[in-house]
Amino acid sequence: MQQIIVGMADCRVGNEPGQVLTTYALGSCVGLVVHDPVTGVGGMLHFMLPDSALDPERGRQNPCVFADTGIPLLLEQVCRHGASKRSLVVSEFGGAQIMDEAGVFEIGARNHLAARKILWKSGILLRRVAVGGSASRSIRLEIGTGRLWLLETVCSREASGAEKGRETWRIVS
């Protein structure tokens, strides 16, 4: 098994059955996972913000920071590796309300809405969604099987002692 780490503001693609794409600690950031079960190509994007208009130069330097520049890049890369947009299974994780408890900026919710809008305009619907709340999420995609793993860590101050910091990887597909 070859683990490929997808960092913050990063995008990776795999097309070998033994590869596993993994990203950690999705708070308000969003992890978008795409997999073509026909060709065995998968990709993962970990983006931070919804719109590159906030900082166009940063969007040019690293498109993976933003939804509007990172999602088209992810789709382009998986298609370049042989995936078909028509057969992609797309899942979204993260978008939590972690450091903005008063809901002033709502970065997580804005990230989620930006991703849905961009995918919808591309003719792609989300198959699985685990966004919002106050849990930090980590995800893994097994390229060969398309199996998705999710790790949720309860981070809120309201969580009881037993809930706080609890971690369990579970299969979500």
N, C-alpha and C positions, 0 to 999 in steps of 0.2 A: 504494500500500500504506500503510495506517494502522497503525502499531505502537502497541499498548496495553501499557504496562508494568504488570505485576502485582507490587507490592512485597511485602516480608515482612509477614505478617499482613494480607493484602489479597485481595480477590476481584473479578474483573471478568468481564463477559459481553459477547459480540459477536454481532451478527446480520447484518453486512454482509460480502459476499464478499471485499472487499479488506482486511479487518481481520486483524491478527496479534496474538495474545496471547502475551506473553513474560514469563518470570520467570527470574531469575538466582540462581546460587550457592545451590542447595538442598544444605545439608549434612545435619544431622539433621532439618531441616524437611522437610515433604512438599509436593510440588506435585501437586494432583489436577486432572486435565483431563477435561472432559466435552464431547462433541460429538454433536449429533443430525444425522446425514447427511440425513435427510428434510427437516427444516426449515431447515438451515444455521445453527443456533444453537450456540454453543460458550461454554464458561466455564472459568475457571481459578481455583483457590484455592491460596494459599501459606500453610499453617498451620505453627505453631511447636511446639505442645504437644498432647498427646492429650486432656486432660480439663479442662474449665473448673472442676471442683471444686477445683482447685489455687488458683484466684483468681476466685471468682464475679463480683466487681465488674468485674474486667478483661474477663471474658467478656461481660458486659452492655455494657460500653463499646465493645468491639471483638470481635464474635463470631469474626472471622477468625483470631484468635490460636490458637484451639483446634479440634481435630477435631470434637468433639461439638457445637459450636455453628456452626462454619464450614461443615461439609459440608451440613447441612440448609439453610443460607442459600444456598449455591451451587446446590443442586438447586431451591430455590424460585425463585431469580432466573432460571435458564435456562428453567424451565417458564413463568414469567411472560412471557418473551420468545417463547414458542411451542414450545419443545422438549417432547417427550414422554419421560417416564421410561422407557417401554418400549423406545424406540429409541436411548437414549443409549449411546455408546461411551465407556467410562471407562478412564482410564489413570492410573497413579500412579508418581511419581518422587521420588527423594531418600531420606530415612530412613537416611542414612549414619552411620557411626561415626567422626566427625571429631575432636572435641575431647575425647572420652572413651575414650581408647585402652585403658584398663583395663576398660572395660565396666561401670563402676559404675552409671551412670544409664540407659544404653541408651535414650536419648530417641528416636533414629531407629527402633529396633525397636518401641518402644511406640507411636510415631506411626503406623507401618505397621499394626500390629495394631488400633489404634483405628479407622483408616480402613476396614479390611476389615470389622470388626464393624458399623460404622455403615452401610456400603453394603449388607452382607448383610441387615441388619434392614430396609432399604429395598427389598429385592428386586433389588438391582443387583450384578452381578458385574464384577470387573475384567477388562478385555480385555488390557491390557499393564501390566507391572510392571517397573520398574528401580529397586530399592531395596537398601539395605545397602551393604556394602563401605566403601571409604574415598575414593570419588570424589565431588567436588562436581559437581552437575549443573545445567544450565540447559536450559529447554525453550521451544519455540515451537509454537503451534497456528495454522495457517492456517484461518480460519473458512470460507472458500469451498470448500476442498478437503477439510478434515478432516485434512490432512497434519500429522504431528507431527515435530518436529526435536528432537534431543537432543545436547547438548554435555556431555561428561564430562571433568573435569580431575582427574588423579591427584594426590592431596594427601598421601599417607602418607609417613612418614619412611623406610619400607622401600623405596620406589620408587627405581629406579635413576635416574641422571642423565638418561637418554634418555626415561624414562617420566614423570618428575616434571614437572608443568606442561604436559604434552602436551594439545592441544585440537583436536578435530575435530568439527564439526557433522555429524550423519548423520540421515537420515530413518529413523524407526522405524515409520511407518505410511503 
